[in-house]
Amino acid sequence: MSDAQQETTLHQITTPDGILRIALMQTNFWVGDIAGNVRKMRALTHDAKVRGADIVIFPELSLIGSPPEDLLLRPTLSERIKEALHDLAQVEDIVIILGYPHVDNHGTFNSIAILQNGTQKGFYHKQCLANYGVFDERRYFKEGRNQVLFDLKGTTIGLLIGEDLRQDAPIKALKEKGAELIISLHASPFEIGKQTVRRNLLKKQAQKYALPIIYINTAGAQDDIVFDGGSLIMQANGSIAHEGSRFVNQLIMADFDVAKGQFDSQTKAPLDLSEESEIYQALVVGLRDYVNRSGFKGVILGLSGGIDSALSLCIAVDALGADRVYAVMMPYEYTSAMSLEDAAAQAARLNVSYTICPIHDAVAGLSSALAPLLVGSTPDTTEENLQARSRGVILMALSNKFGHMVISTGNKSENAVGYSTLYGDMVGGFNVLKDVYKTDVYRLAQYRNRLEDTPVIPERVISRPPSAELKANQTDQDSLPDYDLLDAILRLYIDEDVGYKGICEAGFDPDVVQKVLSMTDKAEHKRRQGAIGTKITQKSFGRDRRYPLVNGWAIQGYKL
């Protein structure tokens, strides 16, 4: 049914006098698909109209999707944006507020458009550009200079975008110019504990300037970034009037009493998520949106009987459904019977397609081909890595043949210290656990098992000593410190940027610290070649933490 047909068949609710009815569209827009985003906005705007909304609000950069990166540099951007805004402006009898890239003779701006009854009534340019972490706005945008306010049904509304709300100057200027309500558009990525940070920020700014604030955020994933929603409407006294659910698309309807200067309150607040729950949901959304928008039929992974692949399999099934997930066990002479039994048990429990493909012939063929070149050399990790690389070749061949994306299963602890094989267990299009430390892998596995009466991950997969099973009686701790110790050091070094001296002063053994930091620095070339994966921490490898591959920093020695 077209928009026009819907408008003739649905009865529109009338908003009472003195009430400003606001629709917040917490949803995700596909990066670069401007025409598709316009169609989606038109449909959602019509839905808001039917519900009696006076104004509908979309997130930051929603017209082009976020983050658009170098699409902002395309020469036809301005033309496409103008056509899209003209199309959206044709929707009558409702004010549309949306984020878009504004291009004119002065440059490109991160902006808000105000559309009403066929025309663009105004625009606002973001003043405070974010240039840290995943944000790189100074590469693309110019700073705005002016405050923008508009009146609607007797209320003076001021506009902000993203970082503007974190700073005092923009909101203070709006207050001084007579703003009675603030609308702030965001594309705020998920990080552990981020919703608490948002609540605290809005409470502080609302109370400080005695202004109610609308905070609209994106939901969904783009590449390695997940936007977790959690949109907020804060009263002027700092109390929450409405809060959006996390990780889902949602229409939030709110009524603003113009005379009282306050919002109605939601009848039911969203569930507060535990840390394990929000991490798990972020990983599910990140994989789901990446696979679906990349056009793959499904995913395939090597199921080893270990905890990393076990958790990855759970996330894949929850993201895509069991019928789109394929698991392959690739045993060799060092693969234990326990691993074979546990992998088969989990695949059966989750009802995924499961295949056993031994790699003895593949390893033997590679060994035979290399034998004349390795005469006289002592066996070492070279021979061990042939196993991992044989598995990588098999997975990629199956991906090529059947159209399923390979997901790799390494975790952040392994990625940090290079405990992985290039072109082996690192192959794939997406690394589900890329930003998840090993100790958190255990927490998430236990969390996922608690969600059902019958565990989806066999208990001994969680309790057994971790092993790559590339040689007899091997465990990860043959090469690495215990994961509790390793992760504690890595969190200080990577997430908090603490150096060798500071980590030692925190009570860690200097020799262990030097070993871990040295391994981390030397593994940068591996990480740069690895697949992307969902960001969940403040310092993920890739966008957040970028070090030169070749440098002399570490060579000088940590103890100097």
N, C-alpha and C positions, 0 to 999 in steps of 0.2 A: 504494500500500500504506500503510495507516495505521500509526501508531506501535505500536499494540497488536499488529497483525499481524506487524510486524517483530520485536517482542520474543519472539514464539512461534516464529519461524523461524530466528533467528540465535543462534549459540552465543557466550556471553559469556566473554571471557578472564578468568582469575583472576590477580590481582596477587600476587606472592610476598610472604611475610612480611617485614616490615622495609623494604618499598618503598612509598613514597607516589607513586602514578602520577597525573600531572597532565596535563589536556588544556587547551591554550590555543586559544581560538576567535578567531583573527585574521580578522575579517570585518566586513561593513558592514550596518547596520540602517537601514531607511527611517525618516526623521524623521516622527514623528506616527503611524505605522502600528503602534500598540501590539499590536493583535491579531495582525497579520501577523508582528511580531517575536517574539511568544510562540510561534507555530507554528514559526518557524524555530529558535528556541532549543530547543524540545522535540525536534525532529528531530536537531539537532546534539548535544544532550545524550545522546540514545539512541545515536548513533554513538560518542560517548566511552565510554559504558557498555560497549558491545560490545567496545571495545578494552581494557577492563579499567581504565578511569580511576576513581580514587577521588574526584576533584574535577574539575569543569569550570569554566573561568573565561571570562567575557565582558567586553568592554571597558567603559570609562566611559560612563554614560548609554545603554547599549545597549538598554535596554527601550523608550526613547522615540526613540532616535537622536540624533545630535549634528551640529551644535548645534541644539537645539530652539527657541531664541530665545523669542518671546512665546507659544508654545504652553504654556510653563510658567506662564502667567498665566490659562489657561483654567479656568473654575470647575469643570469636571467632571474635571480632571486627577487629583485624589486618588482619586475613585471608580474611574476606569479603571485606575490603577496598582494599587490593592488587588485588583481582579478579576484582573489579569494575574499578580500575585505568587501569589495563591491557586492559579491554574491551574498555574503552573510548579512550585509546591511539591508537586504531586501526583506528580511524577516521583520514583520511589523508588530507593534503594540507590546514590545518588551525591550528593555535596554540590555545590550550584550557587552560584557566586559571580558576581554581575552588578551592573552599574551602573544606577541608576535615580534619579528625582527623588522624594524622600520629603517628603510634605506632612503636617504635623500642626499643633497649636495654636501651636507656637513658630515656624512659618514653613515655607519650602521649603528643602530641603537637597540638595546633590549627594551621593548616598549609594551604599553597597554593601549588598546584601542577601545574607544567608547562608541558603540554603534546604536543607532536608534532611527527607526522608520525611514530607511532608505539612504541614510547618510552617516558618515563618520563624524560624530560631534566633537571629538577631541582625541588627544593622545598624550601619554606620559612616557618619558624616557627615564630608565633606571639611573639613579645618581651614584650609587656606591657599588662599584664593580667588584665581584669576588674573584680573587686570583690566588687561590690556595687549594691544596688537596686536589679534588677532581675538577675544580673550576679554573678556567683559563679565559676569562671574559675579556681581559685587556688585549688579547690576540685579535678579538673580533669587534668589540664594541667601543663606542665613544661614551663618555659620561654625559648624562643629562644634567641640566642646570636649574630647572624650574619645578616648582610645586604645581600640582594640578588638582583642582577641586571641582565638583559639579553638584548641582542640586537635584534631588529627586524626591517628590512627595513631601517637601518640607524639611528634608534632611540634607545637610552639607557633607559630602563624602570626599575624602582624600584618598589618593592612590599611592601605593608603594609596591616595590618588587624585591623579593629575596633579601639580599644583604642590606637594603635600605632600612629594613625593620630592625636589624641588629645594631644599627648606628642611631645616635640620638638626634643628629641635626635634621634629617628629613621629616621625622614625625613631629619634632618640636616646631618646625616651620609650618607644618600643616595645622597644628593646634593653634598657633598664633594667627593664622589666616582664617580661623573660624571653623575648622573641621569638627564635625560631630560624630563621625564614624570613619574608620579606616578599613580599606580593602587592600590586602597584601597578597600578591600572587607569588607562588613558589614552585620550583622543581627541586625539592630537597631530597637528596639521596638517603637511603637507609644506612645507618651505622648502629651498632649495638648501643642501646640506651638513648637513641636520638629523640624519641618522643618526649621523654622527661626534659630534655634540653629545650625542646620547642615550648612545652607548657610553661617552663620557668621564664623563658624569654617573653612570651606573650603576657604573662602575669605581671612581670616587671614593667613592661612598656605601657600596658593598659592602666596600671595603678599610677605610674609616674606622671602620665599625661591625662589621666581621667578620661580615657577614650575607649569605647568598645572597638574591638579589632576582629576582622574576618581574615583568617589565614587559610587559603586554599592550596592544597598540595596535589601533586601528580600521584597516580598509582600505576604500578606496572614496571616493566624492566626494559632497558635499552642496553644491549651489549653486556658489559660487566656491572652496570649500575642498576640497582633496584630502587624504585620510588615506592615508599610504603604508605602513602596516604596520610591518615591521621589528621585530616584537616580540623581546624579549631575555630570556634567562635567564642571570644572572650568578652565578658561584660567589663564595663569600665572599672568595676571594683576588683578585677582580677580573678573572678570566679568563672568557671567554664559553663557556657550555656549549651553548646553543642560540640561534640567531638566525633569525627568520622572513624569508621573502623579501619583497621590496618590491612594493607596488602590487597584490598579489593576495590573495584569500581563502585561508586556510591553516589546517589543524588541526596544531598542534604538540604532539606527545606527549613527555613527559619523565618520567623516573623519579628520585625523590629518595631517596637512601639515608639512612634516618633515623639509623642508628648513626654513619655517617661525616659526616653533615651536608653532603652534596654531591650534585650532579646527575650523571647520566650525560652523555656528550658526544654531540652529533649526529655522524652518520657523514659528512655532507657539508654544508659551509657554503654559504650562498647566494652567488651571484655578487656581487662588488663592482661597483657601477654607476659609470660615469664621470659627470661632471657633465652632459654632453650627454644621456646615456642617461636619467638620472633626471628631468631636466627634460622630455624628450620623453614619457616614460611618464606623468608627471604630467598633461601636456596631453591625452594620449589618454584617460586615465581620467576627467579632469574633463569633457571633452566627452561621452564615452560615457554616463556616468551621468546627466548633466543632460538630454540628449536623450531617453534611454530612460525616465527617470522623469517627464519632462514629457509623455510620450505622443505625441511627434511621429513620423511615419512615417520621416523622414529629414531631411537638411539640404540647403540650397541656398546657393551663394555665387557672387559675381561673380569670375570668373577673368580677371584683367587681363593676364596675361603677366609680372607683376612677382613679386618674391620673396615678399612677404607672403602673397598669395593662393595662391601655389604651395605654400608650407609649410603653410598652413591646409588646403589640399586633401589633402595627405599625411596630416595628423593626422586629418582627418575620415574618410578611407578606412580608416586603421588602427583608428580607434575604432568605426566602424559597419559597415564593409564597403562595397565599391564600389557594390553595388546600392542602397544607401540614400543615395548622395551625388550631387547634381546641380550641374553647373557651367554658368554662363552667361557668355559673353563678350559685352560690350555696347560695341562699337566706335563711335568718332566720328571726325571728320576728323583729330584729332591722334593717333589710335591708330596706332602703327607697324606695318608688316608683320611685324617681328620679334616683336612682342607677339602678334599673331594666330597666327603659326606656332608659337611656344613654348607658348601656351595650348592649342592643339589637340594638340600633341605630348604634353604632360603628361597631358591628359585621356585620350588614347588609351593612353598607357603605363599609367595606373592603371585603365583600363577603366570610367570613370564616364560617365554620361549627360552629353552636352555639346551645348549649343545656342548659336547665334550670334543675338543680337537687337540690331541696330543702333539707335542712339538719335537719329539725325538728325531724324526726324519729331517725336519727343518734345521735343527741345530747340527745334526750330523753332516748335512749338506754344506752348511757354512764352514764348519770345522774342516771338512775335506778340502774345500776350495782354498782355505787359508793355510792349510798345513805346509805347503812348500814355502810360504812367505814367513812362517813363524818358527822355522826349524831352529832348534837350540834355545828357544826362549822358554822362560818358566811360566807356567799357567798362573794367571792372576785375574783381576776383574774383567780383563778383555774377554775371557772365555765365559765368565758369568753373564756379561752383558749380551752375549749372543742369544741367551735365552730370552731376555727382555725384548731384544730387537726382533727375534722371530715372532714373538707374540704381537708386537706392533705391526709387523708386516701382515699377519693373518687378519687382524682387526681392520686394517685399512683396506685389504682386499675385499673383505665382506662388506665394508662400507661402500666401496666403489661398485660392487656388483648389485647390491640390494637397496642402496640409497638411504642407509641409516647412518646418522652421525656418530662417530666414535666419541665417547666421553672418557676422559682420563680421570684417574681416581687419587692422584697424589694430594697430600695435605700441605698446609702452610709450613709446618715444621720441616718436612722433607724438602719442600721447595726452597726454604731458607738456606739450608746447609748443603744443598745439592745431592741429597740422598735419593737419586733418581737416575734413570738412564735416558740420555738424549736418543730420540728416534726409537725408543723402546716403550717403557711404561708412560712416557710423556706424550706419546702421540695422541692426537684427537683434536676435535673442534671446540671442545669446552671442557674445562676442569671444574667439576662441581664443588670440590673442597679446597680450591686454590687459596682461599683466605681464611681457612679454618685450621687452627692449631690442633695438633694430635690430641692433646688433653680434652679439647672441645669436641673432637670426633667421638671420644668415648662418652662424653656427656650427652651428645645428640643421639647416639645409638641407644643409650638407656632411656632417654626421653621418648624416642619413637616406639620402643618396646612397651612403655607404660601406657600408650594410647589404646592398646588392644589387649584382650584377655589372653590371646596366644601370641607370644613374641614373634616379630617378623625377622629378627636377627637372632640366630642361635646363641645361647648364653655363652658357650665356650669360645665363640668368635670374639666376644668382648673380653673374656677373662684370660685367654691364652696369651703368652708372650708374642709380641708382633715380630713377623719375619718376612723377608723378601723371598725366602726359600730358593735361593740361587746356588746354595751349596749345603752340604750336610750339616745339620744341627745349627743352622744360622739363626741369629736373632738380631733385631735392629740395634740392640745395645752392645753388640760386638764392635760397632763403628760409632755409635752415638751415646751421649750421656742418657740417663733415664729421662723419659719425656717430661716428667714433672719439672726436673731441673733444666732441661733444654728449653722448654717453653718459657720458663720464668726468665731465663737470660734473653731469649729472643724477644719477648714482649718489651723488655727494657731497651734493647738495642734497636729494634725495628719500630715498635709502636710509640715509644717515648723518646727516641733519639738520645739515649744515654750512652756515653762512650765507655771504653775499657776501664778507665780509672773509676768512674762512677759506679759501674756494675760491681767491680771488686769491693768498693767501699760499702756496697749494699750487702756484703757478706758472702759473695761467691768466690770459689777457689780460683785464683788468678790463672792457673794452667788450664783449667776447664774453660774459663772465659776466653782466653786467648785462642784455644782450639775452635770454639764455637764461632767467634767473630771472624777468624781466618777462613773457616769453611763458608760462612755466609758471604763474605766479600768475594771469594773466588768463584762462587756459583752464579754470579750475576749473568754471565753469558748463557747459562742454562735457562734461567728464568725468562730472559728476553725471548727465547725461542719457544717457550711453553704456550699452551692454549690459554685463552682468557678464561676467567671464572668470576663468579659473583663476588662483589665487594661487600664485606660485612663489618670490617674494622676501619678505624680511622687511618691506618697506614697499610693499604693493600699494595702488593707488588704490581707495578704497572703505572697507573695514573698518579698514585699518591707518592710512590717512592721510586725515583728515577736516578740511578747512579751510572757513571760512565763504565763501559765494559772493560776498558783498558785504562788503568790509572796507577799512580805510584803511592797513593795514600797509605795503603795497608803495608807496603813494603818497608816503610820506615820503622815498623814495629810498634806494638800496642803499649809496651812498657816505658816508652820514652816520655 
